[in-house]
Amino acid sequence: MTPARIAARRSTGVAIAALLALGLMLAGGLTSVDPATAGATDRLPDLSLKRPELMSIQTTASGVRRLRFSTSIVNIGAGPFETRASRSSTSVAKMNVRQVIYLQGGGTRDHTTNAFATYAGDGHDHWHVEEIARYDLFRVTPGGSLARDNKVGFCFFDTNPYNLSLPNAPSSRQYFQSSCGTTASLSTRNGISVGWSDIYPANFAFQWITITGIPAGEYYLKMTVNPNGYFLETVKGNNCTWARIRIPATGSTVTQLSSGWGCTLPGAGPTPIPTGRAVVPPRPPSGG
């Protein structure tokens, strides 16, 4: 990723960070992780998302319609969200991912996960931790998800300060894009510090849901971080954010009607954090 692209991630959404911080902090008092899965001395992260921003519809030359939007994962917990991925040799296609848990008083411990990292040569050109977040488009009445994201992996690192008044929040970045690796890497290190965020602007590769054939009307765009529960954190109930939007039959303008945090969508029936591996269509060529 070039310095210009990193700068783009830093600039996106900075102006709204202060307004959104309060909402996420209020959301942080929801269902806690099972104490049996976390030691008393763990400084666990708490992952959440800013509400969707910069939504628009892109129509490609081949007629594919894409709902584009920005994503920003934030950490408002007591400790960093850090993962280490590794493989035995370059002939192994995927890396196994473990979570590093920081402890009160110093030191760390490892938490084994079922997550994997894969190399993304799609313009990102580094290793991504798979399924760290998920995007779904829902009907406004009960009926389930209509469409799901094409992007299922992230190379996350500190791009923007979010709320540096939180305890243990460092004043400068601790995780960098350079640790996302290259094709020859045998290991990577990703993380989001306490009080920091990782921003993916709407114009990045695969920051979209394909909506070709979906009728004009009102829908919920729902975004979920840690959807499969692979990673330990203090709170799970604030892992979702949503926006109720109006999609037009033609044109690029998306109208946002309302938005909020939580994994239940108003009026849409039960929509818990989705589980299981996403089944998405094959990624089209970059021009298609």
N, C-alpha and C positions, 0 to 999 in steps of 0.2 A: 504494500500500500504506500502510495506516495505521500510526502508531507502535505500536499494540497488536499488529498482525500482525508487524511487525519484531521486537518484543519476543518474540513467540511463537517466531520462528525462532531468536532468540538463545538462548532457554531450552531448546529441544529438544535433548537429547543432550549438554548441557554436562557433566553429571556423569560421562559415560562417556568423555569426550575423552581424559583422561590414560591410561586403560587401552588405548584403541584406537591411540594414537599410536605405541606401540612396535611393534605389528603392522605398521602401514603402513611404518614406517621399515625393518623387516626385509624387507618386500616390495619395497623400493625398489632392491634390487640385481639385478633381473632384466634382461631383454633391453633394450639401449639403442637409442636412435634411430640411424639410419644417419648416421655423421659427415658424409657428403657433403651431407646436407640441412641441416646446422646449422653456422654459423661457429664457429671456435675461441673467439671472444670472446663468444658468446651466453650470457646467463644465462637458460636455459630453465626454464619451470615443470615441475613433475611432478605430474600430476593423479591422484588416487585417490578412493576413496569409503569412508566408514564403512560397516560392515555394516548391513543393513536393521534398522530398529527400529520399534516401535509398530505392529506388524502386527495387522490386524483385518479382519473381513468386514462390509461394509455391504450391506444389502438395501434397495433403494429402494422407493418406493410402487408402482412399476410392476413390481417383481419382479426387477430387474437386480441381480446379485450382483457386488460389487467387492472385490477384495483391496487394501486400503489399507496404506500404509507410509510411513515418512519417508525422505528422501534427504538426504545431506550430502556435497557435493563438497569435497575438501580439496586444498591446494597445498603439497607438501613439497619443491618444487624450489629452484633457485638464484635464480629471478627470478619476477616477477609473471606471472600468466596474465591477459593483457589483450587485449580485442578492441575494435575500432572499427567501427561499421556506418554506412553512409550511403546516401542516395538523392538523385537530382537534383531531385525535386519531390514534392509531396504526392500527385500523381496516380500515382506509382509505388508498387505495393503492397508490394514487398519491398526490403530494404536489402542491399547487398553487404557482406560481413564480411571484414575483414583482421585479422591478429594482430599486435600490437606486441611485438617482441622487445627486451628491455633488454640492453645490452652492458656487459661489464666495463669499468670506467673511465669510464662515462657514455655517454649517447646511446642511440638506439634505431634499429631498422630495422623495416620492414614485411615481413610474410610474407603473400602472397596466398593466400586459401583459396577453397574451393568452397561455403562455408557461406552461409546467408542468415539474415536476421532478419525476423520478421513481428510485426505488432501483435496482441496477445491481449486482446480485450475480454471475457474470460470470468471476471472477478473479479480478475484480475491487473492488467489495464488499463495495460499498458506493452509495450514491444518485447521479444521473446524471440529469442535466438539458437537457431535450430532444431537439434535433434538433438545437443545437447551431451551428453546422456546417453540411455540406453535401458534399459528394464526388460523382462525376458522371464521367462516361466514355462516350465520344462522338466520333462519326465518324469524319474524317477529312473533309468530305464534308457534306452539309446540310442533315439532317435526324433525328436529335434529339438524346436524350440520349439512349445508349445501355444498360447500367447497372448502378446500384446505390449502395451505401454503405450498409453494414450490421450494422455498428456502427452509432447510431443516437443520442447519448447522451454523455455529458462530465461532469466530476467533475473538473472544471478549478480552478487553483490557481497559484500563482507566483512560477515558477520553475527556470527560467533563466533571468538574466538581458538581456535586448535587446538594449535599447538606453537610458542610464541614464542621458544623456545631455538634454533630453526633460524637459521643465518646468513642475514642480510638480512631477517629477519622484523621488520616495523615493530610498534611497541608500540600503535599506534592504527589504526583503520580508514582505508584509503586509497580504497576504492571504495564508492559509496553508491547506494541505490535511486533517488535523484533523477536519476541519469544514465541511467536506463532509458527515459526519453523519454515523450512523449505522442503522441496521434494526429497532431499537426502537426509533429512532430520530423523533421528531415532527417538527423540523425545521433545516435548513442548511443555510450556508453563503458561497457563492462562489465569487471569484473576480480575476481580473487581474489588477495590478497597472499600472499607466502610466509608460511607458518605460520598462515594463516587458513582459514575454511571458509564455505560458503554452505549454509544449511539450509532445506529445504522440508519442513515438518511434514506428517504423514499426513492432516490435515484440510484441506489446501489443495486448491483445485480441480484435478482431474485427476491427483492423486497416487494413482493406482490402476491395476490391471489388471482388466479385465472378465473374470469367471470364470463367467458364466452358462452352464450346461450342462456344465461340467467336473466329472467325478465326484469324490466324496470320496476322499481318499487322500494319499499323500506326493508332494511336488514340490520342485523347486529354484526359488527366486526368485533371479534373477541380475540384477545391476545393472552397467552398463558406462558409463564416462565416455569421451568422445571416441571413440565407436564407429566412426566412419568415417575416423579418422586425419586429420581436416582440420587439426588444430593441432599444432605442434611442441612436443615435450616430451622430457625426458631419458630417460624409461622408459615403455614401453608394457605390460609384463607385469603391472603392478599396477593396471591400469585396470578390473579387474572385482572385484566382491565378491559373495557369495552366501549364502543361507541355505536349509537343507533344512527344509521345513515340512510340517505335516499340516493339510490343509483338511478341515473337517467337512462333513457333508451338510446340516446346518442350524446356525443359531446364528452368533455373531460371533467366537468364539475361534479363533485360529490358534496352533498349537503349534509352537514352534521346536525342532528336533531337533539341529541343528548349524549351524555357519556358518564362513566362512573367506574368504580372499582368493585371487584367481587366476582365470584365464579357462577352466580345465579343471574340470569338475564331477566329483567322485568318483563313479565307477560309471556315469555318464551318457553315456560315450563322448566323442569329440572335440566340444567346444563352444567354438570360437575366438571372438575378438571378432567379433560380427556386422558385416557390411558391407552397403552399399546402403541406400537410403532405406526407412524403415519403412512398411509398408502397414497402416494401422490403420483400424478402423471409424469412421464419422462420429461426431463428438462428439454425445452426446444432449443434449437440453435440460437445464438445470441441475437440474430437478426429476425427471429421468427416468433 
